[in-house]
């Protein structure tokens, strides 16, 4: 392998110490080489590496490294002995080695921690069972694709962490069939709002429930949104503060308007005031003000006035009471 003999001298000495720099096998530019200053079996056991341009003189702390001559058959042992002599006799040479070793160690340490954080941030949360209490306490902002909107105030989110889900680094993709999505989505309950109930479990649908459901589908269905998990409700769903996709900016990086606020503003929900209510990132009063504005403007469920025949909360209480009474009557008849 071809080598380049370099001269190493210090400001206090004109005596050059030569050594061989081996060409890097992956480097195709003849003007750039990788030099290896091997100190042999010294007590510190250090190896120093630099990338040097042949045409340029680099002055490093206390040492100057410069081209000397082209040499193909220089004895490597001679160059190593000269370098070890310089290392043993000149404190500034040792300082350079220690400085370089410290810098290399620091860069490696920073790289290790950065890599660890990147791996942690790129780990998917498959479903609500993986959302442990410690993670909920941190309330992380997570990104995902809405795969299904089943009701007017909840949906399914496929978590897409890291950069590899979107152009130009799109190496992973969100499944599209129900078999691949089974147990791979987070069931999200939108915080701070209560939307009209659809027809479920033999119960009748509330007025405007289909319109409210369609509004939510139009806003988030199949789109990338951001959510902040807050807690788990009694149905095992993740109550989360969610954000619509922004209008102009890329939604895989930026979040848009708050979903709960926009639902209330459009008149497709009431403020949730039952036990366990979560009002992140605003206050209950802020949500109530937006609801009052929608009532005054007669939007959505308020088109016939500011009083509903039955709110979503009243609807659920009525059915729970009726089902409890029916269950009690069945037990009594036995």
PyMOL commands that set and color helices and strands:
alter all, ss='L'
color gray80, all
select helices_A, chain A and resi 76-89+91-121+128-130+133-138+178-181+209-220+259-266+284-297+300-302+312-333
alter helices_A, ss='H'
color red, helices_A
select strands_A, chain A and resi 3-10+13-22+32-38+47-53+58-60+63-71+141-151+154-159+186-190+193-194+224-232+238-243+270-271
alter strands_A, ss='S'
color yellow, strands_A
deselect
rebuild
show_as cartoon
